[in-house]
Amino acid sequence: MSPRRERGVVGSPILVGAVTVLAVIVAVFLAYNANNGLPFVPSYSLHVQVADASELTHGAEVHLGGSLVGFVDSVQAERAPSGQPYALLGLKLNRSIGRLPTDSMFTIRLKGSIGQKYLAIDEGHSTHTYPNGAIVPLRYTGATVDLDQVLSMFDQPTRRGVTASTIGFSDGLAGRGIAVNDAIGAFVPLLTNLEPVARNLASPESDLGGFFRGLEAFAGALAPVASPQANLFVALDQTFRALASVSTPFLQQTISDTPPAFQSVIAAAPVTRPFLTDTAALFGELRPGFATLKQSAPVLADAFAVGARNLPGTAALNARLVSLSRSLQSYTQNLAVQQGLDRLTRTASSLKEPLAFLTPVQSSCNYVTLFLRNTASLLSENTSSGTSLRFSLVAIDDVLGGEAVPSSRPYTTPVNQPRSEHGPLHVNPYPNTASPGQPAECEAGNEPYSGAAAVIGNVSGNQGLSTETTTAPTETKTGSQR
C-alpha cells in the first residue's frame, strides 16, 4: 500500500472535523429539546383541565413524589358546555410511572417563594386508572396561592387599617403590664386542659385534615357564587333595616302573641282534626272536577257573561220569587203543615229501602219500561168502543204424571217423546233483578228452558245484565205513534 492510504479515514482532517461538528449539533439539539422529551422515547400522555393555568407554560416540569416525571407539552384555552372557560394542559409523562389512578390530584405549585412554576401530582389510591390520552376532570385539579396574591391584599386601605389596629392595641395595653402578666399566669390551667383536647384532635381517628379538606372544598364551592352571596347580604341588610322600623311595637307584639296562639292551636287540634280529614277527602273527590276546569272554565265564563246580560230582565221574576219565598215561609210555620211535612219525611224515610231495592230493577235491567210497554201492547186491540185485552189461553192437559194431577215429583218429558208438547215445570217466583243483596244479574225473562228437567227457583249460572232495549216512540206523518 501507499503511505497516503495507510492514514485511512482518521487521517483525513476534513472528515474528522465534519464528524465533530455533527456530534456537537446533535448534542446541542438533544440539550435544547431535553425538556420536550427525547426523540424515539415513548411517553404517557394526559390532558388536565385546570380553572387557571396560573402562568404555567410550555415545557414546565411535572413532579410526582418530588421526582421529575415529565413536562407540560401544551397549554390551550377551552370552554366548557356551560360556558365556563378553563385551561387544558397537555402532559407528556415517563412510561416508568405507569398509569395514574383516577383519584389523583394535580396541583400547580411554585418551585420557591417566587419563580418558575411546576405541576405536582399527588397519586391517588383508586383501582381505576387513566388510559393514555385521557382527560382529567376539573374537580381533581387545583393551584396554590401565589405570594404576590397574598401580598396584594395589603393595599393602601388595608395597610392604614393594620396601622390603626396596631396603634389601638398598643394604647389598649399601655399601663396594663401587671394585668397581662396575671392573664398569662391564668393561661397555664387552660393549656393544661387543652393538652388532651389537642391530643384528640391530632389523633388519626379525628381526621382533622379531612375537616380542613372539606372546609377547603366548601370554600371552593362558595367562591363562584361569592358575588351573589354579597348581594344577598346587602339585600338582607335592607330587609332587616325595614323590619327594624316596625320592630316596636308590631313585631314585638307578634312575637309575644305567638306562644299563646300555638297553645290554642295545640288545644284545638283534636277538635279540628276531623274537619281537616273531611276537607282533605273533599278535595280528593274534587280533584277530577278540578282537572276538567281547563275545558269547563271557558264554558262557565261564557255562561256567566250571558247570565250577566240577561239578569236585568229577570228583576220582576226575582221580586215574585221573593214574595213567593215569604209566603212559603209563613205557610211552613203553620202547625198542620209542619205535621204533614213530618209525616212526609217519615214516609220518604220508610220508602228509602224499597226504592234502593227497586232502583236496579229499572236502572240495570229496564224491567219497569218493559212492563209499561207490554202493558200498552196488551190493550192495543181496537174495538168499536175502544180497545180490548189480548190474552192466550194456556190449558193443562190431563197427562199421566203431569202437573194437572197429583204427583210425587215434577213432571219430565219421557225420553221416548222428546218433542212432546207436555214439558216439565219451570217456575221462578223470586228472580234476581240486580237489587242489593243479589248477584249483578237480570234473571227475570232470561231463564233458559230445559225439556229434560224441572227448574223451580233461581236457575244456575249468571244470566248477565242484558235485557231488551226500548226506544222512545216516534211520530208518523199522520200523527200516530209507534
SEZATI-876655 format. One record per atom (N, C-alpha, C): residue in one letter; x, y, z. Coordinates in steps of 0.02 Angstrom, whole numbers, plus 32768, in hexadecimal, padded with zeros to 4 digits. Layout:
% SEZATI-876655
AXYZ
...
This chain:
% SEZATI-876655
M802A7FC48000
M800080008000
M802B803E8000
S800E80757FE9
S803180B57FE9
S802B80D5802C
P80578101803F
P805381248080
P8014814E8087
R7FF981688050
R7FBB81918053
R7F818168806A
R7F7B81298053
R7F4280FF8066
R7F4980E480AC
E7F8880DF80C6
E7F9180C58109
E7F7280F2813D
R7F6B81338132
R7F4C81608163
R7F028153816C
G7EDD8138813D
G7E9581278142
G7E6A8164814D
V7E2E8155816B
V7DFC818A8176
V7E1181B881AD
V7E34819C81DF
V7E4781C58218
V7E7C81F88204
G7E9F81E881D1
G7ED2821581BC
G7EBA824F8193
S7E7882528184
S7E5C8289815C
S7E4582C1818A
P7E6382FA818D
P7E4D833181BA
P7E08834B81A9
I7DF6834C816B
I7DB483668156
I7D7C83398170
L7D8682F78169
L7D5282C8817E
L7D4A82C881CA
V7D8582CC81ED
V7D8282CE8236
V7D5E830D824E
G7D6C8344822E
G7D4A83828241
G7D00837F8234
A7CEB836181FC
A7CA3835B81ED
A7C7F83308220
V7C9F82F78234
V7C8082CC8266
V7C7A82F082A9
T7CAD831782BA
T7CAB833C82F9
T7C73836F82FA
V7C6D839482C3
V7C3783C682BE
V7BF383A582C3
L7BEA836B82A2
L7BAA834882A4
L7B99833182EB
A7BCD8318830E
A7BC183028354
A7BAD833C8380
V7BCD83768376
V7BBC83B1839D
V7B7583C7838F
I7B6283C5834E
I7B1D83D9833C
I7AEB83AB835D
V7AF78369835B
V7AC98339837A
V7AC5834583C5
A7AFE835283E6
A7AFF835E842E
A7AD8839D8440
V7AE283D28418
V7ABD84108425
V7A728405841B
F7A6083E083E6
F7A1983D383D9
F79F983AC8413
L7A1C8378842B
L7A0183518462
L79FD837A84A2
A7A2F83A484AE
A7A2D83CF84EA
A79F4840284E6
Y79E8841D84A9
Y79B4844F84A1
Y796E843184A9
N796683F38493
N792483D28496
N791E83A284D0
A794C83A88500
A794883798539
A79078381855F
N78EF83BF8565
N78B083CA8588
N787483B48560
N787B83AB851E
N7843839584F4
N7844834A84E8
G78718326850A
G787482DE8502
G78A782CA84CD
L78C7829484DA
L78F8827C84AA
L78D5825A846F
P78F0825F8434
P78D0824183FA
P78D181F583FF
F78A081D783E2
F7898818E83DF
F788F816E8423
V787F81968457
V7871817B849A
V7826817F84A7
P7801814784B1
P77B9814984BB
P77A7816C84FC
S776E818E84FD
S775781B38538
S770F81A28548
Y76F981B58584
Y76B481AC859D
Y769281F0859D
S765F81F88572
S7640823A8567
S75FF8240858E
L75F5827A85AC
L75B7828B85CF
L75A482D385BE
H756382E285C2
H754A832685B9
H7527833A85FA
V753C83718618
V75248385865B
V74FF83C78654
Q74C183C8866D
Q74998406866F
Q74A7842C86AF
V74BA846C86A9
V74C5849686E4
V749D84D686DB
A748584F18714
A745F852F8710
A7489856986F9
D74CA8568870B
D74F8859E86F9
D753D858086F1
A755D858C86B8
A75A0857186AE
A75D3859186DD
S75C485CA86FB
S75EF85EA872D
S763685F28714
E763D860C86D7
E767F861A86B9
E76A785DC86AB
L768885A186A9
L76AA85648696
L76B38564864A
T76EF85578633
T76FF855F85EC
T7716851C85CE
H7720851E858D
H773984E38569
H777F84D28583
G778B84928590
G77CC847B85A9
G77D1847A85F4
A779C848F8617
A779F848E8660
A77A484468679
E77C5843D86B2
E77D283FA86CC
E779383DD86ED
V7790839A86ED
V775B8375870F
V777E83488742
H776C834E8783
H778C832887B8
H775982F887D7
L777282BE87EB
L774C828B880E
L777682748849
G776082828886
G7787826F88C1
G77CA829388C5
G77CF82CF88A9
G780D82F588A9
G783C82E58870
S782A82B48846
S785582A1880E
S783982BB87CD
L786582CD879F
L785182E5875D
L783982A98734
V77FB82AB871E
V77DF827286F8
V77C6828786B3
G77CC82C686A0
G77B482DC865F
G77B38327865A
F779283408627
F778E8387861C
F774B839985FD
V773A83DA85FD
V76FD83F485DF
V770B84008595
D76E783DC856A
D76F483E08522
D76CC84198502
S76918428851E
S7667845C84FF
S7639847B8533
V762584BA8528
V75F484DD8551
V75C384FE8523
Q758384E88526
Q7550850284F9
Q7515851C8521
A74F785518507
A74BA856D8525
A747D85498509
E745185318533
E7414850D851F
E73D9852C8543
R739C85158530
R735E852D854F
R733084F1855A
A731784EA8598
A72EA84B285A8
A72A684BD8588
P727D84878582
P7239848F8567
P721084C3858D
S721D84CD85CE
S71F884FF85F4
S720F854685E6
G7246854D85BE
G7260858F85AF
G729B85A385DA
Q72AE857B860D
Q72E5858D8639
Q732885818615
P735485B28614
P739585A885F4
P73C585818622
Y73F2855C8604
Y74258539862A
Y7461852D85FD
A74988518861B
A74D6850985F6
A74DF84BE85F3
L74F484A585B8
L7500845E85AE
L754B845485A6
L7569842F85D6
L75B1842285D6
L75BD83DE85B6
G75EA83DD8585
G7600839E8567
G764083878588
L763F834C85A8
L7679833285CD
L769982F885A7
K76DB82F685A8
K770182BD8590
K772982A285CB
L7717826685E2
L77348248861E
L775C820B860B
N778B81F98637
N77B481BE862C
N7789817F8632
R7798814F8607
R777481108609
R778280EA864A
S77BA80F9866A
S77CE80D386A5
S779E80DC86E0
I7777811386E1
I774A811E871A
I770A80F58714
G76FF80D586DA
G76C280AF86D1
G768680DD86C9
R764A80C086CC
R760D80E786C6
R75F98103870A
L75E38142870A
L75D081648748
L75898152875D
P757B8148879E
P7536813C87B5
P750A817987A6
T74C9816A879E
T749A819F878A
T748A81D087C2
D749F81C18801
D749481F18837
D74D382198848
S75048219881B
S754182408825
S7531828B881F
M755682B48846
M754E82FC8846
M7588831D8821
F7578835187FA
F75A9837787D3
F75A783BF87EB
T75E083D78806
T75E2841A8825
T761C84418807
I760E848087F5
I764284AD87DA
I766484CF8816
R76A684C6881A
R76CC84E08853
R7707850A883B
L77248530886A
L77618557885E
L779E852E8873
K77D58534884D
K781385138862
K7831853388A0
G7825857388A8
G783C859788E3
G780885CA88F7
S781C85F98921
S77EC862E8934
S77D7865788F9
I7805866288CA
I77F58682888A
I781D865D8855
G7806865F8817
G782C864087E2
G7800861387B7
Q782085E28797
Q77FF85B78767
Q77CF8587878B
K779B85738767
K776985468783
K776E85018764
Y775384D08788
Y7752848B876F
Y7710846C8783
L770184318766
L76C3840D8774
L76D483D1879F
A76B683D087DC
A76C38399880B
A768883688809
I769A83278807
I766882F28805
I766882CF8849
D762D82CD8869
D762482A788A7
D75FF82678894
E762482308892
E760881F18878
E75D181D788A7
G759981C38889
G756081AA88AF
G7565815F88BD
H752E814388D5
H752C80FC88E9
H74F680D588C4
S74D680F18892
S74A180CE886E
S74BD80958844
T74948061883C
T74A880298812
T749E803887C8
H7478806D87B8
H746E80828773
H74A580B38760
T74BF80AE8724
T74F680D9870E
T74E380FD86CD
Y7509813386BF
Y74FE81598681
Y752281378647
P74FF81298611
P7522810E85D6
P754A814585B4
N757581328585
N759E81618560
N757181918539
G757C81D38540
G75548205851D
G751482188541
A750982018580
A74CC821085A4
A74CC825985BB
I748F827185CF
I748682B585E6
I747682B38631
V749E82D88659
V749382DC86A1
V7460831386AE
P7426830386D1
P73F2833686DD
P740C836F8708
L73E783A68704
L73F983E48727
L73F983DB8773
R73CF83AE878E
R73C983A887D6
R7406838787F6
Y7433836987CE
Y746F834A87E9
Y74AD837787E1
T74A383B687D4
T74DC83E487C9
T74D5842087F7
G750D84428802
G750D847D882D
G754E84A38825
A755484D9884C
A75918502884A
A759B8522888E
T75DB852B889F
T75EB854E88DE
T75E5859988D4
V75E085BC890C
V75DB8605890A
V762186228904
D762C864C88D3
D766D866A88C8
D767B869F88FE
L76BB86AA8908
L76CF86DB893B
L76B987218927
D76BC873088E6
D76A7877388D0
D765C877D88DB
Q7635874688D8
Q75ED874D88E6
Q75E287598930
V760B873A895A
V7604874689A2
V7617878E89B3
L764F87A48995
L766587E889A3
L7636881C8986
S7612880A8951
S75E4883B8932
S75AA884C8960
M759F88238994
M7569883489C4
M757A887389EB
F75BC888089F5
F75D088B88A1E
F75D588F789F3
D759B890C89DA
D759A894A89B4
D759B898689E4
Q759589C189C9
Q759C89FD89F2
Q75678A008A29
P752589F48A1B
P74F489F58A53
P750189C08A87
T751889848A71
T7525894F8AA2
T756089628ACE
R7594897D8AAF
R75CE89918AD7
R75BC89C68B0A
R759289F68AF5
R757D8A298B26
R75558A098B5F
G752A89D78B4D
G750489B68B81
G752F898F8BB0
V7563896C8B96
V759189468BC1
V75B789758BEF
T75CC89AD8BD3
T75F089DE8BFC
T75C389F98C34
A75858A098C23
A75568A238C56
A754889ED8C8A
S754289AE8C75
S753589798CA5
S7570896F8CD4
T75AD89728CB8
T75E8896A8CE2
T75ED89A28D15
I75E089DF8CFF
I75E18A178D2E
I75AB8A0F8D63
G757089F78D4E
G753A89ED8D7F
G754B89B78DB1
F756B897F8D9A
F7580894B8DC9
F75B589658DFA
S75E3898C8DDE
S761889A68E0A
S75FA89D58E3F
D75CC8A008E2A
D75AC8A2C8E5B
D75848A058E8F
G756389CD8E76
G753C89A58EA5
G756789818ED7
L75A4896D8EC5
L75CF89478EF2
L75FC89748F1C
A760189B48F0A
A762C89E18F30
A761689E68F78
G764489DD8FA6
G763589E38FED
G761289A7900A
R760D89728FE5
R75E989368FFE
R761888F98FFF
G76578905900B
G768788CE900C
G7678889B9042
I766688B3907F
I7657888390B5
I761B885890A4
A75E688789086
A75AB88519073
A75BB881E903D
V75E98831900F
V75FD88018FDB
V762287C78FFA
N764E87D6902B
N767387A0904C
N764287719070
D7610878E9092
D75DE876390B4
D75B887389082
A75A887559047
A7584872F9014
A75AE86F58FFA
I75F087028FF0
I761C86CD8FD9
I76218695900D
G762386A8904D
G762386759081
G75E3864D9082
A75AA866E9073
A756A864A9072
A7565861C9036
F758F86279003
F758D85FC8FC8
F75AB85B78FD6
V75D185B0900C
V75F28570901A
V75BF85389024
P75898540904D
P7556850A9051
P753484FE900E
L752B85338FE8
L750B852B8FA7
L753584FE8F7A
L7576850B8F79
L75A184E18F50
L75A4849A8F6A
T75A184928FAC
T75A2844E8FC8
T756484278FB2
N752A84488FB4
N74EC84278F9E
N74E984218F52
L750E844C8F2F
L750D84498EE7
L7536840F8ECB
E756483F68EF3
E759083C08EDB
E756983828EC5
P753A83668EEF
P7514832B8ED6
P74E8833B8E9B
V74CE837A8E98
V74A6838D8E5E
V74D1838D8E1F
A750D83A98E24
A753A83AA8DEA
A754E83638DD6
R755883378E09
R756982F38DFA
R753182D08DD3
N74F482DC8DE7
N74BB82BF8DC2
N74B782DB8D7B
L74C4831B8D74
L74C283398D31
L74FA831D8D05
A7534830F8D23
A756C82F58CFD
A756482AB8CEC
S753582888D0C
S752C82418CFF
S751482368CB7
P752D82028C96
P751681F38C51
P74CB81E68C4E
E74AE81CD8C85
E746681BF8C84
E743D81FF8C80
S745982378C99
S743482778C94
S743282928C4D
D746482808C24
D746682958BDE
D745F82E18BD9
L748A83038BFE
L7489834C8BFC
L749C83658BB6
G74CA83418B96
G74DC83548B51
G74A1834E8B22
G7478831A8B2C
G743B83148B03
G740B834D8B0E
F740883668B4D
F73DD839F8B5A
F73F483DC8B33
F743583E98B33
F744E84238B0F
F7448841A8AC3
R745083DB8AAC
R744583CF8A64
R73FD83DB8A51
G73D083C58A7D
G738983D38A70
G737A841D8A72
L739B84408AA2
L739184898AA6
L73AC84AB8A68
E73E584908A4E
E740084AC8A10
E73D184A089D5
A73B5846389D2
A73858455899C
A7347848189A2
F7330848C89E1
F72F684B889EC
F730584FF89D6
A7341851889E9
A7354855C89D4
A735C85608988
G7377852A896A
G737C85298921
G7339852A88FE
A73088508891D
A72C5850988FF
A72A4854D8907
L72B58571893D
L729685B38948
L72B885EA891E
A72F585DD8908
A7319861188E4
A72F5862888A5
P72DA85FB887B
P72B88613883E
P7279863C884C
V725B86338888
V721D86578897
V7229868C88CC
A726786A388D1
A727786D68904
A7251871688F7
S724E872A88B8
S722B876888A7
S71E0876488B6
P71BC872E88A2
P7175872988B6
P716C87278900
Q719B87078926
Q71958707896E
Q719D874D898B
A71CC87738970
A71D487B88987
A719487E0897A
N717687D7893F
N713787F98931
N710087E28960
L710287A18973
L70D1878889A3
L70D687AB89E5
F711387B489FE
F711B87D68A3F
F7107881F8A3A
V7114883F8A01
V70FE888489F8
V70B2888789FA
A7091885789D7
A7048885689D8
A702D88478A1E
L704F88198A42
L703A880A8A87
L704188488AB3
D7077886F8AA8
D707F88AC8ACF
D704588DC8AC4
Q703088E28A85
Q6FF7890D8A76
Q6FB788F28A95
T6FAF88AF8A92
T6F7388908AAF
T6F70889B8AFA
F6FA8888C8B1C
F6FA788948B65
F6FA288DD8B7A
R6FBC89098B50
R6FB589518B5F
R6F6B89658B5C
A6F4889488B2A
A6F0089578B25
A6EDA89388B60
L6EEF88FB8B74
L6ECD88DC8BAD
L6EDC89008BEE
A6F18891E8BF3
A6F2889428C31
A6EFA897D8C3D
S6EE1899A8C07
S6EB589D48C0E
S6E7189C18C2B
V6E5D89818C24
V6E1C896B8C3F
V6E2589378C75
S6E6289318C8F
S6E6D88FE8CC3
S6E47890D8D03
T6E3F894D8D12
T6E1A89628D4D
T6DE389918D38
P6DA389818D46
P6D8C89498D70
P6D74890C8D48
F6D7589108D03
F6D5288DE8CDB
F6D7388998CE0
L6DB488948CCE
L6DD588538CD2
L6DD8883A8D1A
Q6DE288688D49
Q6DE588548D8F
Q6DA288368DA5
Q6D6B88568D92
Q6D29883D8DA3
Q6D1C87F98D82
T6D3287F28D42
T6D2887B38D1E
T6D4E877A8D41
I6D8D87878D54
I6DB487548D76
I6D9487428DB9
S6D7A87748DDD
S6D5A87678E1E
S6D1A873E8E16
D6CF6874A8DDF
D6CB687268DD5
D6CC186E18DB6
T6CFC86D28D9D
T6D0686918D7C
T6D0086568DAB
P6D2086548DE7
P6D1786198E13
P6CCF860C8E26
P6CA7863F8E3B
P6C60862F8E49
P6C3B86158E0B
A6C4D862F8DD0
A6C2C86178D93
A6C3C85CE8D87
F6C7C85BB8D92
F6C8F85758D89
F6C6C85498DBC
Q6C6585608DFA
Q6C41853A8E2D
Q6BF885308E1A
S6BD985648DFD
S6B93855D8DE7
S6B8D852B8DAE
V6BBD852D8D80
V6BBC84FD8D48
V6BC484B68D62
I6BF284AC8D92
I6BFC84698DAE
I6BBD84518DD1
A6B9C847E8DF7
A6B60846A8E1B
A6B26845B8DEB
A6B2284808DB3
A6AEB84778D85
A6AF984418D50
A6B3684278D4E
A6B4883F78D19
A6B1C83B88D1B
P6B0E83998D57
P6AE3835D8D57
P6A9D836C8D3C
V6A8483A98D48
V6A4183BA8D31
V6A4083C68CE5
T6A7483E88CCD
T6A7683F98C85
T6A8F83C08C5A
R6AAB838B8C79
R6AC783558C50
R6A9283348C24
P6A5483238C3E
P6A2283078C10
P6A1183378BD7
F6A0D83788BE7
F69FF83A98BB1
F6A3683A88B7C
L6A7583A68B92
L6AAC83A58B62
L6AAC83658B3A
T6A9A832C8B5B
T6A9682EC8B38
T6A6082EE8B03
D6A2583088B16
D69EE830D8AE6
D69FF833E8AAD
T6A2283748ABE
T6A3683A48A8A
T6A6683838A58
A6A96835C8A73
A6AC583398A46
A6A9F83088A19
A6A6E82E48A36
A6A4782B58A0E
A6A1D82DA89D9
L6A02831589ED
L69DA833C89BE
L6A0483538983
F6A40836D8991
F6A6B8383895A
F6A828348892F
G6A8A830D894F
G6A9A82D28928
G6A6282C088F7
E6A2382C7890E
E69EA82B988E1
E69E182EF88AD
L69F5832E88BF
L69EF8365888F
L6A278366885C
R6A5C833E8866
R6A9583408839
R6A81833087F1
P6A5782FD87E3
P6A4382F3879D
P6A1E832F8780
G69F5835087AA
G69D3838C8791
G6A0283C58783
F6A3583CD87AF
F6A68840087A2
F6A8D83F38761
A6A9883B28753
A6ABC83A18715
A6A9683B586D7
T6A5383B986DC
T6A2B83CC86A2
T6A218417869C
L6A3A843E86CC
L6A30848686CA
L6A5084A5868C
K6A8584878673
K6AA684A28638
K6A7684A585FD
Q6A4A847285F8
Q6A19847285C1
Q69D8849485D5
S69C4848C8616
S698284A6862A
S698484EF863D
A69BE85098651
A69C2854F8666
A69AC8580862F
P69C4857885F0
P69AC85A685BC
P696085A285B1
V6944856485B7
V68FC855D85AF
V68D7858185E7
L68F085788625
L68D1859A865E
L68D785E68658
A691085FD863F
A691986458637
A68E686608604
D68DC863C85CD
D68AA8651859D
D6864865185BB
A6856861D85E4
A681486198604
A680986548634
F683D8665865B
F6837869E8688
F682E86DF8661
A685186E58628
A684A87218600
A6802872785E5
V67E686EF85CD
V67A186F085B5
V677286FF85EE
G677F86E1862A
G675486EE8663
G675687368679
A679287568675
A6797879C8688
A676F87C98659
R676E87B68618
R674787DE85E9
R66FB87D585F4
N66E687988606
N669F878A860D
N668587988653
L66B287A58683
L669B87AE86C8
L666D87EA86D1
P6679882486B1
P664A885C86BB
P6602884B86A7
G65FB88208674
G65B7880F865F
G659287E1868F
T65B587C486BE
T6594879786EE
T658487B98730
A658987FC8732
A657C88208771
A653488148789
A65038816875A
A64BD880B876F
A64B387C48789
L64D187938766
L64CB874D877E
L64EB874587C2
N6524876687CC
N65448761880E
N6519877E8845
A64F787B68835
A64CA87D38867
A649187A38878
R647687818845
R644087518853
R645B8715887B
L64988701886C
L64B586CA8892
L64BE86DD88DB
V64D1871C88E8
V64D88732892D
V649487308950
S64608748892D
S641D8746894B
S640786FE8956
L641586D28926
L6403868C892D
L6429866D8968
S6468867D8970
S648F866189A7
S6473867889EA
R645F86B789EF
R644286CF8A2D
R640186AB8A3C
S63D786A18A08
S6397867D8A12
S63A486358A29
L63D786158A09
L63E785D18A1D
L640185CF8A65
Q642686038A78
Q644086058ABC
Q640786098AEF
S63D686358AE3
S639D86398B11
S637285FA8B0E
Y637085D98AD3
Y6348859C8ACC
Y636885628AF3
T63AA855F8AF0
T63CC85288B13
T63CA852F8B5E
Q63BA856C8B77
Q63B685758BC0
Q6373855D8BDC
N634685498BB0
N6306852D8BC6
N631284E98BE6
L62F384DC8C1F
L62FE849D8C43
L62E784628C1A
A62AE84678BF8
A629584308BD0
A62C584208B96
V62E284548B79
V631284498B42
V635084268B5C
Q6368843C8B97
Q63A2841C8BB3
Q639583D38BC3
Q635983C38BDC
Q6349837D8BE9
Q634583558BA8
G632983748B74
G632783518B34
G636C83458B17
L639983798B1D
L63DD836F8B04
L6401833A8B2C
D63F283378B6E
D641283048B97
D63FC82BE8B80
R63BB82B58B72
R63A382748B5A
R63BF82658B14
L63C582998AEB
L63E3828E8AA9
L642C82798AAF
T644E82968ADF
T649482838AEA
T6499823A8B01
R646B82268B2E
R646B81E08B44
R645B81B18B0A
T642A81C78AE0
T6419819D8AA6
T645581958A77
A647881CD8A6A
A64B381CA8A3E
A64E9819D8A5D
S64F081A18AA0
S652381788AC1
S6511812E8ABC
S64CF811E8AC3
S64BA80D88ABF
S64BF80BE8A77
L64BB80EC8A46
L64C080D68A00
L650980D189E8
K653780E58A13
K657D80E689FE
K659680A089ED
E6589806F8A19
E65A1802B8A0C
E657C800A89D1
P6538800F89CC
P65187FF28991
P65308011894F
L653A8053894F
L655280748912
L6599805E8901
A65C380568936
A6606803E892A
A66067FF8890D
F65D37FCF8922
F65CE7F8B8907
F65B37F8B88C0
L65847FBA88B1
L65647FBA886F
L658B7FE2883B
T65B7800E8850
T65DB80388820
T6601801087EC
P66287FDB87FF
P664A7FB587CB
P661B7F90879B
V65DC7F8587B2
V65AC7F628786
V65A47F888745
Q65A67FCB8749
Q65A07FF4870D
Q65E3800B86F3
S660F80248721
S664E8041870A
S667D800D86EB
S667A7FCF8702
S66A77F9C86E7
S66837F6C86B7
C66437F5A86C8
C66217F2686A0
C65E97F408673
N65D47F80867B
N65A27F9E864F
N655E7F7A8654
Y654E7F5D868F
Y65107F368696
Y64D27F638698
V64D77F9D86B8
V649C7FC986BE
V64877FE18679
T64B67FF68650
T64A6800D860C
T64897FD485E2
L64A67F9985E9
L648B7F5F85C4
L64447F4F85DB
F64367F54861C
F63F37F458636
F63C07F77861A
L63D27FB8861B
L63A37FEA8602
L63987FE285B6
R63CD7FD28592
R63C57FC9854A
R63997F8D853B
N63A47F56855F
N637C7F1A8553
N63347F258569
T632B7F4D859F
T62E67F5C85B4
T62C17F83857E
A62E57FB4855F
A62C67FDA8529
A62B67FAC84EE
S62E27F7C84DF
S62D57F4E84A9
S629B7F1E84B9
L62937F1084FB
L625E7EE38510
L62197F0084FF
L62137F428500
L61D27F6384F3
L61D17F8384AD
S61F47F65847E
S61F97F84843C
S61C77F6A8409
E619A7F3A841D
E61677F2183EE
E612D7F5383EC
N61227F7383B1
N60ED7FA583AA
N60A97F8383A0
T60777F9F83C1
T60317F8A83B8
T60087FC983AA
S5FC87FBE83A0
S5F9D7FF88391
S5F96802683CB
S5FA2800E8407
S5F9A80388443
S5FDD80498464
G601480348445
G605680438464
G6088800D8453
T60A87FF38486
T60D97FBD847D
T60C67F8384A9
S60DE7F488498
S60CE7F0B84BD
S610F7EEB84D5
L61097EBF8505
L61427E9D8523
L61527E5F84FA
R61927E5A84E9
R61A97E1F84C4
R61C67DED84F5
F61B47DAE84EB
F61D17D7A8516
F61CF7D3884F0
S61F57D098507
S61F87CC584EB
S61E87C948522
L61BD7C638513
L61A87C318543
L61DE7BFC8548
V61F57BEF8584
V62267BBA8590
V62017B8385B5
A61F77B4B8593
A61D17B1485B0
A62017ADE85C8
I61EE7ABE85FD
I62177A87861A
I61F37A46860B
D62127A1C85E2
D61F479DC85D0
D61FB79AA8609
D61CC797D8609
D61CC7948863B
D61FA79108623
V623A7917862F
V626C78E7861A
V628578C28657
L629078828651
L62A7785A8689
L62EC787386A0
G62EE788686DF
G632C78A186FB
G633378EC86F1
G6304790C86CC
G6308795386BE
G62F4797C86FA
E62F579BE86F1
E62E779EB8728
E629C79F18736
A627179D88709
A622879DE8714
A620E79AC8748
V623479798756
V621E79458786
V6251794287BE
P623D792787F8
P626D7921882F
P62A978F7881A
S62E5790E8831
S632278EA881F
S635478F38857
S637F78C28861
S63B178C48896
S63F178E98881
R63F778FA8840
R6432791C8828
R641F794587EA
P6448797787D7
P6438799F879B
P64397973875D
Y640D7985872F
Y6407795F86F1
Y6442796E86C2
T645C793A86A2
T64907942866E
T647A791E8630
T648D793985F7
T647B791A85B7
T649A78D485B2
P647478A385A1
P649278608599
P64C978618564
V64F97835856C
V65317832853E
V651A781E84F8
N64E777F384F6
N64CF77DC84B4
N64A1780F8492
Q6494784884B3
Q646B787E8495
Q649078C1849B
P64C978C8847A
P64F079078483
P64CC79448469
R649D793C843A
R64797977841E
R6433797C843A
S642879608473
S63E579638490
S63D479AA84A3
E639479BC849E
E637D79FF84B0
E63767A0884FB
H637E79D3851F
H637779D68568
H63BD79D68586
G63D57A128599
G64187A1885B4
G64187A1A8600
P64537A19861F
P64597A1B8668
P644B7A628682
L64407A6586C3
L642E7AA486E3
L646B7AD186E8
H64627B1286D7
H64957B4686E0
H64737B828701
V64887B92873E
V646A7BCA8762
V64A27BEB878B
N64A37C308789
N64D57C5787AE
N64B17C9287CD
P64947C89880A
P646C7CBE8828
P64957CFB883E
Y64D47CF3884F
Y64FE7D2A8867
Y653E7D2E883E
P653A7D468801
P65767D4987D7
P65A57D8187EF
N65E57D7B87DF
N66177DAF87EE
N660E7DE987BE
T660E7E2687DC
T66067E6387B4
T663D7E9687C3
A66797E7D87D6
A66B47EA887E5
A66A87ED7881F
S66787EC6884B
S66697EEF8885
S669D7EE388BC
P669F7F0E88EF
P66CF7F048925
P66C77EC08946
G66FE7E9E8953
G66FD7E5B896F
G66F77E24893B
Q66EF7E3688FC
Q66E87E0488C6
Q67257E098898
P67307DD48871
P67667DD9883E
P67547E0E8809
A67887E2987E9
A677E7E5887B2
A67657E328776
E67227E268775
E67057DFA8742
E66BD7E0E8735
C66AA7E1186F6
C66647E1C86E2
C66487DD886CD
E66307DB28701
E661D7D6D86F5
E65D67D6786D8
A65A87D9486EE
A65627D9086D9
A655C7D97868D
G653D7D68866E
G65337D698626
G656E7D4D85FF
N65A67D3E8620
N65E07D2385FF
N65EF7CDB8614
E65C17CBB863A
E65CD7C778650
E65CC7C468615
P65FE7C1B8611
P65FD7BE985DB
P65C97BB285E9
Y65B47B9185B5
Y65827B5C85BD
Y65A17B1985A8
S65967AE785D3
S65AE7AA385C4
S65727A7485C5
G656A7A50858F
G65327A20858C
G654179E085B0
A657C79D885CC
A658E799A85EC
A6588799C8638
A658379D98655
A658179DD869E
A65577A1986B3
A65377A1186EC
A65117A488708
A653F7A78872D
V65307AB9872B
V65587AEC874D
V65287B178777
I65327B1787B8
I65097B3E87E6
I65387B6C880D
G652C7BAF8808
G65577BE08829
G658C7BFA87F9
N65C17C178816
N65F67C3587EE
N661C7BFF87C7
V662B7C0F8788
V66507BE0875E
V669B7BE7876C
S66BF7BB5875A
S67087BB68765
S67297BE38731
G67627C018746
G67877C2D871A
G676E7C75871C
N67947CA18700
N67827CE886FC
N67697CF886B6
Q672D7D1586B3
Q670E7D238673
Q67207D688658
G674D7D8D867B
G67657DCD8662
G67367E068670
L67497E42865B
L67227E7F8665
L67027E978625
S66FA7E6B85F5
S66DF7E7F85B4
S66947E6E85B0
T666B7EA1859F
T66247E978592
T66137EB98551
E65D37EB6853E
E65BE7ED684FF
E65C37F228505
T65E07F4184D3
T65E87F8A84D4
T65A97FAB84B9
T65917FDE84DC
T6555800284C7
T656A804784AD
T65438060847D
T655080A28461
T651280CD8467
A651B810E8463
A64E3813D8467
A64B981378427
P6477813D842C
P644C813983F1
P6456817583C3
T6450816B8384
T645881A18352
T641481AF8332
E640A81EE8320
E63CB82028300
E63CE81F882B6
T639981DF8299
T639481D68251
T637482158233
K636F821681F1
K6352825081D0
K630A825D81E3
T62E5822781F5
T629F822E8208
T6296823F8251
G62CE82458275
G62C8825782BB
G62C4821C82E9
S62C081DF82CE
S62BC81A382FA
S630281938314
Q6307816A8347
Q634681568366
Q634F810C835D
R638D80F8835D
R639C80B18359
R63D580A2838A
